[in-house]
Amino acid sequence: MSKSKRLMELMLTVHRKRSFTVKELADEFGVSSRTMLRDLQELGELGVPLYSEVGPHGGYRLLNERMLPPIAFSEEEAVAVFFASHALRHYRDIPFQTEISSALQKFYLHMPQDVRNKIDEMRDRVDFRVPYRSQASPFLNVLLQAAIQRQAVRMGYDGKAGVEERDILPVGIYASNGFWYCPAYCLNRRDYRLFRCDRIKEAEVIAYEEAKEPEVEQVHLGNWETAHGRDSEMVGIHVELSREGCRRCETEMWPQPRIHKREDGTGWIESRVPKLDMEYYAHYFMGLGMEAYVLQPAELVSSIRQLLAAMAERYGGEMMETVTVDRMIMRAAMGIPTNQRLQRGQNLPRDGSVSDSFI
């Protein structure tokens, strides 16, 4: 075996073993101990972080911050690596930001010039636009490592009541619409919650009694929404949507309830959701304005009415008078008596304009 091939095989072997003696390696490669010592010294000069231990039980160990063995990439694979990292460049913070920048720089510098030219061209031809967010998310690494290692995190979270202390078991992190989110089991609320990472003001790993908590290791980003609220009371919701309402629900990261669509583009939502989320849905559907009409549950309708009443009080009584007049005009235009309730599917005129059921 040539020396260059032996060094390559040796690099792969020490990364696999992590702990070994010179004699073990010398016997495995069929060389003398002196030759193996020279080979290990050369690996150290190449950047492989080896640590020698003296004594009767001594030998060599590979440090935790070990370097990975060389990996051969095809030209298309190399471009794909830059393409993947390019997708996150508009986010202010990303996990392992410094390490990613360093790795890409090393990767780029060792590419042939024609491949570098291809990568440079790609940067100006492909982009993944997300809204710019000025809020920082400095604890992404802490949350991600805690999720991977099944650790608890104590954080200061800036919620509705101000900054409060929460102990959580992170499920993972994901980016959406310019923000980073962390689904986690909240040890204070005894249920799963979704946290905005930029609202986390401080975070540190803490110890917790694992035996007292649910089997969170079975929960991941793909199924955490199913786990959320599974111990809470569930209620059925039914919401009619205009064409624009369907489009907005599809493009505004609509949560788990599925949208049923009709041939004319209108649709409806019929699902069961945790009762504890009623406040969220009230704000969400009110934000859709006349593009959504909540039929049930009664408590969700009541919450929306309370929000509308609060807005009417803030902006004065004229707003409600205007809505009432518009409501009567639109009913008359559709030939519907003012005291008749619309049936499902009657929410829009045939021309697609918004009808009374979205007021």
Protein Blocks (a to p, Z undefined) as FASTA:
>chain_A
ZZklmmmmmmmmmmmnopacfklmmmmnopafklmmmmmmmmmmnopacdddedjkgccd
ddfkbccddddddfklmmmmmmmmmmmmmpmbdghklmmmmmmmmmmmmpcfklmmmmmm
mmmmgccdddddfbdcfklmmmmmmmmnopacddddddfnopaddddddfbdcdeehiac
dddddfklopacdddfklpmbdcdddddfklpccfklpcfklmmmmnoplpccddddddd
dfklmmmmmmnopafbdcdddfkopacddddddfklmmmmmmmmmmnmmmbccfbdfklm
mmmmmmmmmmmmmnojklmmmmmmmmmmmmmmnopafkbccdehilpcfkopacfklZZ
